[in-house]
Amino acid sequence: MGFDYNIDLGDLLVNFRKGKNQNTEGILLQTRINGKQAALDFKNINNWLREAHKILCEIFKHLTEGELYESFK
């Protein structure tokens, strides 16, 4: 199952899949942002990466807040 949203940086994709780690089944969550076409220079790419990372970190924190988030530390 997946969702996609258009945001200022491009398309935000959130996908959920069944996963397995050794013999334990679980849910795999994938988030990513596909950027819009832009001028390819270091400054633009660096700024885009910084902003995309900030957004994806916040999404991860909200989706896993509490005990689950603490287990990743």
PQR file with spaces between the fields and no chain letter, atoms N, CA, C, O and H, PARSE charges and radii, in Angstrom:
ATOM       1  N    MET     1       0.858   -1.147    0.000 -0.4000 1.5000
ATOM       2  CA   MET     1       0.000    0.000    0.000 -0.0000 2.0000
ATOM       3  C    MET     1       0.910    1.217    0.000  0.5500 1.7000
ATOM       4  O    MET     1       1.936    1.232    0.679 -0.5500 1.4000
ATOM       5  N    GLY     2       0.537    2.225   -0.753 -0.4000 1.5000
ATOM       6  CA   GLY     2       1.358    3.417   -0.809 -0.0000 2.0000
ATOM       7  C    GLY     2       0.546    4.671   -1.045  0.5500 1.7000
ATOM       8  O    GLY     2      -0.585    4.631   -1.528 -0.5500 1.4000
ATOM       9  H    GLY     2      -0.297    2.213   -1.305  0.4000 1.0000
ATOM      10  N    PHE     3       1.148    5.766   -0.697 -0.4000 1.5000
ATOM      11  CA   PHE     3       0.530    7.072   -0.864 -0.0000 2.0000
ATOM      12  C    PHE     3       1.554    8.013   -1.464  0.5500 1.7000
ATOM      13  O    PHE     3       2.752    7.875   -1.215 -0.5500 1.4000
ATOM      14  H    PHE     3       2.067    5.799   -0.304  0.4000 1.0000
ATOM      15  N    ASP     4       1.092    8.966   -2.251 -0.4000 1.5000
ATOM      16  CA   ASP     4       2.017    9.988   -2.743 -0.0000 2.0000
ATOM      17  C    ASP     4       1.349   11.353   -2.628  0.5500 1.7000
ATOM      18  O    ASP     4       0.146   11.513   -2.835 -0.5500 1.4000
ATOM      19  H    ASP     4       0.119    9.078   -2.453  0.4000 1.0000
ATOM      20  N    TYR     5       2.184   12.323   -2.291 -0.4000 1.5000
ATOM      21  CA   TYR     5       1.722   13.691   -2.072 -0.0000 2.0000
ATOM      22  C    TYR     5       2.660   14.642   -2.793  0.5500 1.7000
ATOM      23  O    TYR     5       3.876   14.453   -2.782 -0.5500 1.4000
ATOM      24  H    TYR     5       3.161   12.193   -2.123  0.4000 1.0000
ATOM      25  N    ASN     6       2.101   15.654   -3.413 -0.4000 1.5000
ATOM      26  CA   ASN     6       2.918   16.681   -4.041 -0.0000 2.0000
ATOM      27  C    ASN     6       3.234   17.733   -2.987  0.5500 1.7000
ATOM      28  O    ASN     6       2.328   18.321   -2.397 -0.5500 1.4000
ATOM      29  H    ASN     6       1.113   15.808   -3.423  0.4000 1.0000
ATOM      30  N    ILE     7       4.538   17.970   -2.748 -0.4000 1.5000
ATOM      31  CA   ILE     7       4.985   18.987   -1.804 -0.0000 2.0000
ATOM      32  C    ILE     7       5.924   19.928   -2.539  0.5500 1.7000
ATOM      33  O    ILE     7       6.251   19.691   -3.702 -0.5500 1.4000
ATOM      34  H    ILE     7       5.275   17.492   -3.227  0.4000 1.0000
ATOM      35  N    ASP     8       6.358   20.984   -1.885 -0.4000 1.5000
ATOM      36  CA   ASP     8       7.215   21.975   -2.535 -0.0000 2.0000
ATOM      37  C    ASP     8       8.490   21.381   -3.124  0.5500 1.7000
ATOM      38  O    ASP     8       8.951   21.833   -4.172 -0.5500 1.4000
ATOM      39  H    ASP     8       6.092   21.177   -0.940  0.4000 1.0000
ATOM      40  N    LEU     9       9.060   20.388   -2.474 -0.4000 1.5000
ATOM      41  CA   LEU     9      10.324   19.801   -2.940 -0.0000 2.0000
ATOM      42  C    LEU     9      10.145   18.787   -4.059  0.5500 1.7000
ATOM      43  O    LEU     9      11.119   18.420   -4.717 -0.5500 1.4000
ATOM      44  H    LEU     9       8.686   20.022   -1.622  0.4000 1.0000
ATOM      45  N    GLY    10       8.922   18.327   -4.288 -0.4000 1.5000
ATOM      46  CA   GLY    10       8.676   17.306   -5.307 -0.0000 2.0000
ATOM      47  C    GLY    10       7.541   16.396   -4.873  0.5500 1.7000
ATOM      48  O    GLY    10       6.547   16.860   -4.315 -0.5500 1.4000
ATOM      49  H    GLY    10       8.131   18.625   -3.754  0.4000 1.0000
ATOM      50  N    ASP    11       7.685   15.103   -5.128 -0.4000 1.5000
ATOM      51  CA   ASP    11       6.659   14.125   -4.755 -0.0000 2.0000
ATOM      52  C    ASP    11       7.128   13.317   -3.555  0.5500 1.7000
ATOM      53  O    ASP    11       8.172   12.667   -3.601 -0.5500 1.4000
ATOM      54  H    ASP    11       8.492   14.726   -5.581  0.4000 1.0000
ATOM      55  N    LEU    12       6.348   13.365   -2.484 -0.4000 1.5000
ATOM      56  CA   LEU    12       6.614   12.586   -1.282 -0.0000 2.0000
ATOM      57  C    LEU    12       5.893   11.258   -1.431  0.5500 1.7000
ATOM      58  O    LEU    12       4.682   11.232   -1.652 -0.5500 1.4000
ATOM      59  H    LEU    12       5.500   13.893   -2.446  0.4000 1.0000
ATOM      60  N    LEU    13       6.625   10.153   -1.311 -0.4000 1.5000
ATOM      61  CA   LEU    13       6.048    8.812   -1.415 -0.0000 2.0000
ATOM      62  C    LEU    13       6.195    8.096   -0.080  0.5500 1.7000
ATOM      63  O    LEU    13       7.272    8.092    0.516 -0.5500 1.4000
ATOM      64  H    LEU    13       7.609   10.175   -1.131  0.4000 1.0000
ATOM      65  N    VAL    14       5.109    7.491    0.386 -0.4000 1.5000
ATOM      66  CA   VAL    14       5.088    6.709    1.623 -0.0000 2.0000
ATOM      67  C    VAL    14       4.531    5.336    1.266  0.5500 1.7000
ATOM      68  O    VAL    14       3.385    5.221    0.829 -0.5500 1.4000
ATOM      69  H    VAL    14       4.234    7.494   -0.098  0.4000 1.0000
ATOM      70  N    ASN    15       5.335    4.300    1.449 -0.4000 1.5000
ATOM      71  CA   ASN    15       4.937    2.936    1.090 -0.0000 2.0000
ATOM      72  C    ASN    15       5.028    2.021    2.297  0.5500 1.7000
ATOM      73  O    ASN    15       5.963    2.116    3.092 -0.5500 1.4000
ATOM      74  H    ASN    15       6.265    4.393    1.804  0.4000 1.0000
ATOM      75  N    PHE    16       4.046    1.129    2.427 -0.4000 1.5000
ATOM      76  CA   PHE    16       4.023    0.107    3.466 -0.0000 2.0000
ATOM      77  C    PHE    16       4.035   -1.254    2.769  0.5500 1.7000
ATOM      78  O    PHE    16       3.295   -1.483    1.813 -0.5500 1.4000
ATOM      79  H    PHE    16       3.287    1.052    1.781  0.4000 1.0000
ATOM      80  N    ARG    17       4.887   -2.151    3.266 -0.4000 1.5000
ATOM      81  CA   ARG    17       4.964   -3.501    2.722 -0.0000 2.0000
ATOM      82  C    ARG    17       5.140   -4.497    3.861  0.5500 1.7000
ATOM      83  O    ARG    17       5.533   -4.130    4.968 -0.5500 1.4000
ATOM      84  H    ARG    17       5.489   -1.965    4.043  0.4000 1.0000
ATOM      85  N    LYS    18       4.845   -5.749    3.578 -0.4000 1.5000
ATOM      86  CA   LYS    18       5.145   -6.811    4.539 -0.0000 2.0000
ATOM      87  C    LYS    18       6.640   -7.081    4.466  0.5500 1.7000
ATOM      88  O    LYS    18       7.236   -7.057    3.388 -0.5500 1.4000
ATOM      89  H    LYS    18       4.526   -6.048    2.678  0.4000 1.0000
ATOM      90  N    GLY    19       7.234   -7.336    5.613 -0.4000 1.5000
ATOM      91  CA   GLY    19       8.661   -7.623    5.650 -0.0000 2.0000
ATOM      92  C    GLY    19       8.961   -8.759    6.606  0.5500 1.7000
ATOM      93  O    GLY    19       8.109   -9.168    7.395 -0.5500 1.4000
ATOM      94  H    GLY    19       6.750   -7.356    6.489  0.4000 1.0000
ATOM      95  N    LYS    20      10.178   -9.261    6.527 -0.4000 1.5000
ATOM      96  CA   LYS    20      10.594  -10.345    7.412 -0.0000 2.0000
ATOM      97  C    LYS    20      12.060  -10.143    7.754  0.5500 1.7000
ATOM      98  O    LYS    20      12.892   -9.932    6.872 -0.5500 1.4000
ATOM      99  H    LYS    20      10.870   -8.929    5.886  0.4000 1.0000
ATOM     100  N    ASN    21      12.367  -10.210    9.043 -0.4000 1.5000
ATOM     101  CA   ASN    21      13.741  -10.139    9.527 -0.0000 2.0000
ATOM     102  C    ASN    21      14.021  -11.464   10.215  0.5500 1.7000
ATOM     103  O    ASN    21      13.498  -11.730   11.297 -0.5500 1.4000
ATOM     104  H    ASN    21      11.691  -10.382    9.759  0.4000 1.0000
ATOM     105  N    GLN    22      14.832  -12.280    9.599 -0.4000 1.5000
ATOM     106  CA   GLN    22      15.047  -13.657   10.025 -0.0000 2.0000
ATOM     107  C    GLN    22      13.695  -14.360   10.020  0.5500 1.7000
ATOM     108  O    GLN    22      13.145  -14.567    8.939 -0.5500 1.4000
ATOM     109  H    GLN    22      15.257  -12.064    8.720  0.4000 1.0000
ATOM     110  N    ASN    23      13.134  -14.736   11.152 -0.4000 1.5000
ATOM     111  CA   ASN    23      11.834  -15.421   11.167 -0.0000 2.0000
ATOM     112  C    ASN    23      10.719  -14.542   11.708  0.5500 1.7000
ATOM     113  O    ASN    23       9.611  -15.030   11.931 -0.5500 1.4000
ATOM     114  H    ASN    23      13.581  -14.568   12.030  0.4000 1.0000
ATOM     115  N    THR    24      10.981  -13.263   11.923 -0.4000 1.5000
ATOM     116  CA   THR    24       9.985  -12.359   12.485 -0.0000 2.0000
ATOM     117  C    THR    24       9.367  -11.521   11.377  0.5500 1.7000
ATOM     118  O    THR    24      10.071  -10.814   10.655 -0.5500 1.4000
ATOM     119  H    THR    24      11.881  -12.867   11.741  0.4000 1.0000
ATOM     120  N    GLU    25       8.042  -11.604   11.246 -0.4000 1.5000
ATOM     121  CA   GLU    25       7.342  -10.804   10.242 -0.0000 2.0000
ATOM     122  C    GLU    25       7.015   -9.429   10.805  0.5500 1.7000
ATOM     123  O    GLU    25       6.831   -9.262   12.011 -0.5500 1.4000
ATOM     124  H    GLU    25       7.470  -12.178   11.833  0.4000 1.0000
ATOM     125  N    GLY    26       6.947   -8.452    9.914 -0.4000 1.5000
ATOM     126  CA   GLY    26       6.640   -7.099   10.341 -0.0000 2.0000
ATOM     127  C    GLY    26       6.217   -6.243    9.164  0.5500 1.7000
ATOM     128  O    GLY    26       5.888   -6.747    8.090 -0.5500 1.4000
ATOM     129  H    GLY    26       7.097   -8.588    8.934  0.4000 1.0000
ATOM     130  N    ILE    27       6.233   -4.965    9.383 -0.4000 1.5000
ATOM     131  CA   ILE    27       5.853   -3.995    8.358 -0.0000 2.0000
ATOM     132  C    ILE    27       7.088   -3.184    7.978  0.5500 1.7000
ATOM     133  O    ILE    27       7.822   -2.710    8.845 -0.5500 1.4000
ATOM     134  H    ILE    27       6.500   -4.555   10.255  0.4000 1.0000
ATOM     135  N    LEU    28       7.305   -3.032    6.690 -0.4000 1.5000
ATOM     136  CA   LEU    28       8.393   -2.219    6.169 -0.0000 2.0000
ATOM     137  C    LEU    28       7.801   -0.889    5.723  0.5500 1.7000
ATOM     138  O    LEU    28       6.852   -0.862    4.939 -0.5500 1.4000
ATOM     139  H    LEU    28       6.709   -3.417    5.986  0.4000 1.0000
ATOM     140  N    LEU    29       8.350    0.201    6.211 -0.4000 1.5000
ATOM     141  CA   LEU    29       7.906    1.537    5.849 -0.0000 2.0000
ATOM     142  C    LEU    29       9.007    2.211    5.048  0.5500 1.7000
ATOM     143  O    LEU    29      10.155    2.265    5.491 -0.5500 1.4000
ATOM     144  H    LEU    29       9.121    0.179    6.847  0.4000 1.0000
ATOM     145  N    GLN    30       8.671    2.721    3.882 -0.4000 1.5000
ATOM     146  CA   GLN    30       9.632    3.429    3.049 -0.0000 2.0000
ATOM     147  C    GLN    30       9.077    4.827    2.773  0.5500 1.7000
ATOM     148  O    GLN    30       7.933    4.984    2.347 -0.5500 1.4000
ATOM     149  H    GLN    30       7.739    2.677    3.523  0.4000 1.0000
ATOM     150  N    THR    31       9.908    5.833    3.023 -0.4000 1.5000
ATOM     151  CA   THR    31       9.546    7.210    2.668 -0.0000 2.0000
ATOM     152  C    THR    31      10.631    7.746    1.750  0.5500 1.7000
ATOM     153  O    THR    31      11.816    7.467    1.931 -0.5500 1.4000
ATOM     154  H    THR    31      10.837    5.706    3.369  0.4000 1.0000
ATOM     155  N    ARG    32      10.205    8.517    0.767 -0.4000 1.5000
ATOM     156  CA   ARG    32      11.199    9.142   -0.114 -0.0000 2.0000
ATOM     157  C    ARG    32      10.579   10.344   -0.791  0.5500 1.7000
ATOM     158  O    ARG    32       9.358   10.474   -0.877 -0.5500 1.4000
ATOM     159  H    ARG    32       9.243    8.744    0.620  0.4000 1.0000
ATOM     160  N    ILE    33      11.440   11.216   -1.268 -0.4000 1.5000
ATOM     161  CA   ILE    33      10.998   12.386   -2.010 -0.0000 2.0000
ATOM     162  C    ILE    33      11.684   12.358   -3.370  0.5500 1.7000
ATOM     163  O    ILE    33      12.911   12.328   -3.457 -0.5500 1.4000
ATOM     164  H    ILE    33      12.432   11.111   -1.198  0.4000 1.0000
ATOM     165  N    ASN    34      10.885   12.369   -4.423 -0.4000 1.5000
ATOM     166  CA   ASN    34      11.406   12.506   -5.779 -0.0000 2.0000
ATOM     167  C    ASN    34      11.372   13.990   -6.111  0.5500 1.7000
ATOM     168  O    ASN    34      10.302   14.596   -6.163 -0.5500 1.4000
ATOM     169  H    ASN    34       9.887   12.394   -4.352  0.4000 1.0000
ATOM     170  N    GLY    35      12.534   14.570   -6.335 -0.4000 1.5000
ATOM     171  CA   GLY    35      12.627   16.004   -6.566 -0.0000 2.0000
ATOM     172  C    GLY    35      12.140   16.430   -7.938  0.5500 1.7000
ATOM     173  O    GLY    35      12.070   15.642   -8.881 -0.5500 1.4000
ATOM     174  H    GLY    35      13.403   14.077   -6.293  0.4000 1.0000
ATOM     175  N    LYS    36      11.808   17.711   -8.008 -0.4000 1.5000
ATOM     176  CA   LYS    36      11.434   18.314   -9.284 -0.0000 2.0000
ATOM     177  C    LYS    36      12.708   18.607  -10.074  0.5500 1.7000
ATOM     178  O    LYS    36      13.793   18.713   -9.503 -0.5500 1.4000
ATOM     179  H    LYS    36      11.865   18.351   -7.242  0.4000 1.0000
ATOM     180  N    GLN    37      12.567   18.734  -11.369 -0.4000 1.5000
ATOM     181  CA   GLN    37      13.728   19.091  -12.175 -0.0000 2.0000
ATOM     182  C    GLN    37      14.172   20.492  -11.805  0.5500 1.7000
ATOM     183  O    GLN    37      13.353   21.396  -11.643 -0.5500 1.4000
ATOM     184  H    GLN    37      11.686   18.647  -11.834  0.4000 1.0000
ATOM     185  N    ALA    38      15.483   20.661  -11.671 -0.4000 1.5000
ATOM     186  CA   ALA    38      16.043   21.954  -11.284 -0.0000 2.0000
ATOM     187  C    ALA    38      17.437   22.078  -11.880  0.5500 1.7000
ATOM     188  O    ALA    38      18.006   21.116  -12.393 -0.5500 1.4000
ATOM     189  H    ALA    38      16.148   19.926  -11.803  0.4000 1.0000
ATOM     190  N    ALA    39      17.962   23.281  -11.796 -0.4000 1.5000
ATOM     191  CA   ALA    39      19.335   23.504  -12.251 -0.0000 2.0000
ATOM     192  C    ALA    39      20.280   22.657  -11.405  0.5500 1.7000
ATOM     193  O    ALA    39      20.188   22.655  -10.177 -0.5500 1.4000
ATOM     194  H    ALA    39      17.499   24.064  -11.379  0.4000 1.0000
ATOM     195  N    LEU    40      21.178   21.947  -12.055 -0.4000 1.5000
ATOM     196  CA   LEU    40      22.085   21.052  -11.345 -0.0000 2.0000
ATOM     197  C    LEU    40      23.366   21.782  -10.972  0.5500 1.7000
ATOM     198  O    LEU    40      24.340   21.775  -11.725 -0.5500 1.4000
ATOM     199  H    LEU    40      21.253   21.949  -13.053  0.4000 1.0000
ATOM     200  N    ASP    41      23.355   22.399   -9.827 -0.4000 1.5000
ATOM     201  CA   ASP    41      24.585   22.950   -9.283 -0.0000 2.0000
ATOM     202  C    ASP    41      24.679   22.544   -7.828  0.5500 1.7000
ATOM     203  O    ASP    41      23.674   22.190   -7.211 -0.5500 1.4000
ATOM     204  H    ASP    41      22.564   22.405   -9.215  0.4000 1.0000
ATOM     205  N    PHE    42      25.858   22.591   -7.287 -0.4000 1.5000
ATOM     206  CA   PHE    42      26.105   22.082   -5.945 -0.0000 2.0000
ATOM     207  C    PHE    42      25.204   22.739   -4.908  0.5500 1.7000
ATOM     208  O    PHE    42      24.662   22.055   -4.039 -0.5500 1.4000
ATOM     209  H    PHE    42      26.674   22.878   -7.789  0.4000 1.0000
ATOM     210  N    LYS    43      25.038   24.041   -4.987 -0.4000 1.5000
ATOM     211  CA   LYS    43      24.239   24.756   -3.986 -0.0000 2.0000
ATOM     212  C    LYS    43      22.785   24.283   -3.997  0.5500 1.7000
ATOM     213  O    LYS    43      22.216   24.021   -2.937 -0.5500 1.4000
ATOM     214  H    LYS    43      25.478   24.596   -5.693  0.4000 1.0000
ATOM     215  N    ASN    44      22.174   24.170   -5.188 -0.4000 1.5000
ATOM     216  CA   ASN    44      20.784   23.714   -5.283 -0.0000 2.0000
ATOM     217  C    ASN    44      20.616   22.283   -4.775  0.5500 1.7000
ATOM     218  O    ASN    44      19.679   21.987   -4.034 -0.5500 1.4000
ATOM     219  H    ASN    44      22.636   24.382   -6.049  0.4000 1.0000
ATOM     220  N    ILE    45      21.517   21.410   -5.172 -0.4000 1.5000
ATOM     221  CA   ILE    45      21.436   20.010   -4.761 -0.0000 2.0000
ATOM     222  C    ILE    45      21.627   19.892   -3.250  0.5500 1.7000
ATOM     223  O    ILE    45      20.887   19.167   -2.584 -0.5500 1.4000
ATOM     224  H    ILE    45      22.279   21.650   -5.773  0.4000 1.0000
ATOM     225  N    ASN    46      22.604   20.592   -2.717 -0.4000 1.5000
ATOM     226  CA   ASN    46      22.878   20.545   -1.283 -0.0000 2.0000
ATOM     227  C    ASN    46      21.689   21.060   -0.471  0.5500 1.7000
ATOM     228  O    ASN    46      21.318   20.452    0.533 -0.5500 1.4000
ATOM     229  H    ASN    46      23.204   21.181   -3.258  0.4000 1.0000
ATOM     230  N    ASN    47      21.096   22.164   -0.892 -0.4000 1.5000
ATOM     231  CA   ASN    47      19.923   22.709   -0.195 -0.0000 2.0000
ATOM     232  C    ASN    47      18.741   21.742   -0.271  0.5500 1.7000
ATOM     233  O    ASN    47      18.043   21.528    0.720 -0.5500 1.4000
ATOM     234  H    ASN    47      21.397   22.658   -1.707  0.4000 1.0000
ATOM     235  N    TRP    48      18.520   21.153   -1.465 -0.4000 1.5000
ATOM     236  CA   TRP    48      17.416   20.220   -1.629 -0.0000 2.0000
ATOM     237  C    TRP    48      17.604   19.002   -0.722  0.5500 1.7000
ATOM     238  O    TRP    48      16.662   18.574   -0.055 -0.5500 1.4000
ATOM     239  H    TRP    48      19.087   21.327   -2.270  0.4000 1.0000
ATOM     240  N    LEU    49      18.807   18.449   -0.695 -0.4000 1.5000
ATOM     241  CA   LEU    49      19.084   17.283    0.155 -0.0000 2.0000
ATOM     242  C    LEU    49      18.860   17.605    1.624  0.5500 1.7000
ATOM     243  O    LEU    49      18.291   16.796    2.356 -0.5500 1.4000
ATOM     244  H    LEU    49      19.573   18.797   -1.236  0.4000 1.0000
ATOM     245  N    ARG    50      19.295   18.762    2.057 -0.4000 1.5000
ATOM     246  CA   ARG    50      19.129   19.175    3.448 -0.0000 2.0000
ATOM     247  C    ARG    50      17.643   19.283    3.816  0.5500 1.7000
ATOM     248  O    ARG    50      17.220   18.787    4.860 -0.5500 1.4000
ATOM     249  H    ARG    50      19.758   19.420    1.462  0.4000 1.0000
ATOM     250  N    GLU    51      16.862   19.931    2.956 -0.4000 1.5000
ATOM     251  CA   GLU    51      15.428   20.106    3.214 -0.0000 2.0000
ATOM     252  C    GLU    51      14.671   18.776    3.151  0.5500 1.7000
ATOM     253  O    GLU    51      13.803   18.515    3.984 -0.5500 1.4000
ATOM     254  H    GLU    51      17.206   20.334    2.108  0.4000 1.0000
ATOM     255  N    ALA    52      14.999   17.941    2.170 -0.4000 1.5000
ATOM     256  CA   ALA    52      14.341   16.630    2.039 -0.0000 2.0000
ATOM     257  C    ALA    52      14.637   15.769    3.266  0.5500 1.7000
ATOM     258  O    ALA    52      13.743   15.102    3.787 -0.5500 1.4000
ATOM     259  H    ALA    52      15.705   18.153    1.494  0.4000 1.0000
ATOM     260  N    HIS    53      15.875   15.783    3.723 -0.4000 1.5000
ATOM     261  CA   HIS    53      16.252   15.008    4.900 -0.0000 2.0000
ATOM     262  C    HIS    53      15.493   15.493    6.127  0.5500 1.7000
ATOM     263  O    HIS    53      15.028   14.681    6.927 -0.5500 1.4000
ATOM     264  H    HIS    53      16.601   16.325    3.300  0.4000 1.0000
ATOM     265  N    LYS    54      15.362   16.797    6.283 -0.4000 1.5000
ATOM     266  CA   LYS    54      14.642   17.358    7.430 -0.0000 2.0000
ATOM     267  C    LYS    54      13.172   16.896    7.423  0.5500 1.7000
ATOM     268  O    LYS    54      12.638   16.509    8.462 -0.5500 1.4000
ATOM     269  H    LYS    54      15.740   17.456    5.633  0.4000 1.0000
ATOM     270  N    ILE    55      12.533   16.940    6.260 -0.4000 1.5000
ATOM     271  CA   ILE    55      11.133   16.522    6.145 -0.0000 2.0000
ATOM     272  C    ILE    55      10.981   15.034    6.458  0.5500 1.7000
ATOM     273  O    ILE    55      10.092   14.648    7.217 -0.5500 1.4000
ATOM     274  H    ILE    55      12.968   17.255    5.416  0.4000 1.0000
ATOM     275  N    LEU    56      11.841   14.199    5.879 -0.4000 1.5000
ATOM     276  CA   LEU    56      11.743   12.756    6.091 -0.0000 2.0000
ATOM     277  C    LEU    56      12.040   12.374    7.539  0.5500 1.7000
ATOM     278  O    LEU    56      11.441   11.435    8.063 -0.5500 1.4000
ATOM     279  H    LEU    56      12.563   14.513    5.262  0.4000 1.0000
ATOM     280  N    CYS    57      12.952   13.088    8.187 -0.4000 1.5000
ATOM     281  CA   CYS    57      13.233   12.836    9.609 -0.0000 2.0000
ATOM     282  C    CYS    57      12.009   13.144   10.460  0.5500 1.7000
ATOM     283  O    CYS    57      11.677   12.383   11.369 -0.5500 1.4000
ATOM     284  H    CYS    57      13.438   13.851    7.761  0.4000 1.0000
ATOM     285  N    GLU    58      11.342   14.242   10.174 -0.4000 1.5000
ATOM     286  CA   GLU    58      10.152   14.612   10.945 -0.0000 2.0000
ATOM     287  C    GLU    58       9.030   13.595   10.751  0.5500 1.7000
ATOM     288  O    GLU    58       8.335   13.243   11.704 -0.5500 1.4000
ATOM     289  H    GLU    58      11.611   14.860    9.435  0.4000 1.0000
ATOM     290  N    ILE    59       8.856   13.128    9.525 -0.4000 1.5000
ATOM     291  CA   ILE    59       7.838   12.105    9.265 -0.0000 2.0000
ATOM     292  C    ILE    59       8.151   10.841   10.062  0.5500 1.7000
ATOM     293  O    ILE    59       7.266   10.272   10.701 -0.5500 1.4000
ATOM     294  H    ILE    59       9.421   13.414    8.751  0.4000 1.0000
ATOM     295  N    PHE    60       9.403   10.406   10.022 -0.4000 1.5000
ATOM     296  CA   PHE    60       9.812    9.210   10.753 -0.0000 2.0000
ATOM     297  C    PHE    60       9.545    9.375   12.245  0.5500 1.7000
ATOM     298  O    PHE    60       9.017    8.464   12.884 -0.5500 1.4000
ATOM     299  H    PHE    60      10.121   10.869    9.502  0.4000 1.0000
ATOM     300  N    LYS    61       9.906   10.530   12.805 -0.4000 1.5000
ATOM     301  CA   LYS    61       9.705   10.767   14.238 -0.0000 2.0000
ATOM     302  C    LYS    61       8.226   10.712   14.603  0.5500 1.7000
ATOM     303  O    LYS    61       7.860   10.142   15.631 -0.5500 1.4000
ATOM     304  H    LYS    61      10.335   11.270   12.287  0.4000 1.0000
ATOM     305  N    HIS    62       7.378   11.301   13.770 -0.4000 1.5000
ATOM     306  CA   HIS    62       5.941   11.299   14.067 -0.0000 2.0000
ATOM     307  C    HIS    62       5.332    9.904   13.927  0.5500 1.7000
ATOM     308  O    HIS    62       4.478    9.523   14.727 -0.5500 1.4000
ATOM     309  H    HIS    62       7.675   11.764   12.935  0.4000 1.0000
ATOM     310  N    LEU    63       5.759    9.144   12.926 -0.4000 1.5000
ATOM     311  CA   LEU    63       5.201    7.812   12.716 -0.0000 2.0000
ATOM     312  C    LEU    63       5.648    6.804   13.769  0.5500 1.7000
ATOM     313  O    LEU    63       4.972    5.801   13.999 -0.5500 1.4000
ATOM     314  H    LEU    63       6.452    9.454   12.276  0.4000 1.0000
ATOM     315  N    THR    64       6.784    7.068   14.407 -0.4000 1.5000
ATOM     316  CA   THR    64       7.333    6.104   15.364 -0.0000 2.0000
ATOM     317  C    THR    64       7.424    6.661   16.779  0.5500 1.7000
ATOM     318  O    THR    64       8.080    6.065   17.633 -0.5500 1.4000
ATOM     319  H    THR    64       7.333    7.883   14.220  0.4000 1.0000
ATOM     320  N    GLU    65       6.776    7.794   17.040 -0.4000 1.5000
ATOM     321  CA   GLU    65       6.964    8.460   18.335 -0.0000 2.0000
ATOM     322  C    GLU    65       6.644    7.543   19.515  0.5500 1.7000
ATOM     323  O    GLU    65       5.830    6.624   19.425 -0.5500 1.4000
ATOM     324  H    GLU    65       6.243    8.278   16.346  0.4000 1.0000
ATOM     325  N    GLY    66       7.310    7.831   20.603 -0.4000 1.5000
ATOM     326  CA   GLY    66       7.110    7.043   21.811 -0.0000 2.0000
ATOM     327  C    GLY    66       8.120    5.921   21.928  0.5500 1.7000
ATOM     328  O    GLY    66       9.292    6.073   21.583 -0.5500 1.4000
ATOM     329  H    GLY    66       7.972    8.577   20.677  0.4000 1.0000
ATOM     330  N    GLU    67       7.644    4.791   22.423 -0.4000 1.5000
ATOM     331  CA   GLU    67       8.507    3.649   22.697 -0.0000 2.0000
ATOM     332  C    GLU    67       9.204    3.120   21.442  0.5500 1.7000
ATOM     333  O    GLU    67      10.377    2.750   21.490 -0.5500 1.4000
ATOM     334  H    GLU    67       6.692    4.667   22.704  0.4000 1.0000
ATOM     335  N    LEU    68       8.482    3.085   20.319 -0.4000 1.5000
ATOM     336  CA   LEU    68       9.090    2.592   19.088 -0.0000 2.0000
ATOM     337  C    LEU    68      10.259    3.479   18.662  0.5500 1.7000
ATOM     338  O    LEU    68      11.323    2.973   18.306 -0.5500 1.4000
ATOM     339  H    LEU    68       7.529    3.386   20.280  0.4000 1.0000
ATOM     340  N    TYR    69      10.066    4.799   18.698 -0.4000 1.5000
ATOM     341  CA   TYR    69      11.144    5.729   18.318 -0.0000 2.0000
ATOM     342  C    TYR    69      12.354    5.564   19.256  0.5500 1.7000
ATOM     343  O    TYR    69      13.500    5.563   18.805 -0.5500 1.4000
ATOM     344  H    TYR    69       9.202    5.210   18.987  0.4000 1.0000
ATOM     345  N    GLU    70      12.091    5.426   20.535 -0.4000 1.5000
ATOM     346  CA   GLU    70      13.180    5.272   21.505 -0.0000 2.0000
ATOM     347  C    GLU    70      13.982    4.007   21.256  0.5500 1.7000
ATOM     348  O    GLU    70      15.171    3.963   21.569 -0.5500 1.4000
ATOM     349  H    GLU    70      11.161    5.426   20.901  0.4000 1.0000
ATOM     350  N    SER    71      13.351    2.969   20.693 -0.4000 1.5000
ATOM     351  CA   SER    71      14.059    1.714   20.442 -0.0000 2.0000
ATOM     352  C    SER    71      15.113    1.840   19.347  0.5500 1.7000
ATOM     353  O    SER    71      15.976    0.972   19.225 -0.5500 1.4000
ATOM     354  H    SER    71      12.384    3.005   20.439  0.4000 1.0000
ATOM     355  N    PHE    72      15.058    2.914   18.544 -0.4000 1.5000
ATOM     356  CA   PHE    72      16.051    3.126   17.482 -0.0000 2.0000
ATOM     357  C    PHE    72      17.293    3.837   17.973  0.5500 1.7000
ATOM     358  O    PHE    72      18.284    3.901   17.246 -0.5500 1.4000
ATOM     359  H    PHE    72      14.356    3.620   18.643  0.4000 1.0000
ATOM     360  N    LYS    73      17.275    4.371   19.178 -0.4000 1.5000
ATOM     361  CA   LYS    73      18.420    5.125   19.710 -0.0000 2.0000
ATOM     362  C    LYS    73      19.497    4.204   20.206  0.5500 1.7000
ATOM     363  O    LYS    73      20.532    4.666   20.686 -0.5500 1.4000
ATOM     364  H    LYS    73      16.470    4.318   19.769  0.4000 1.0000
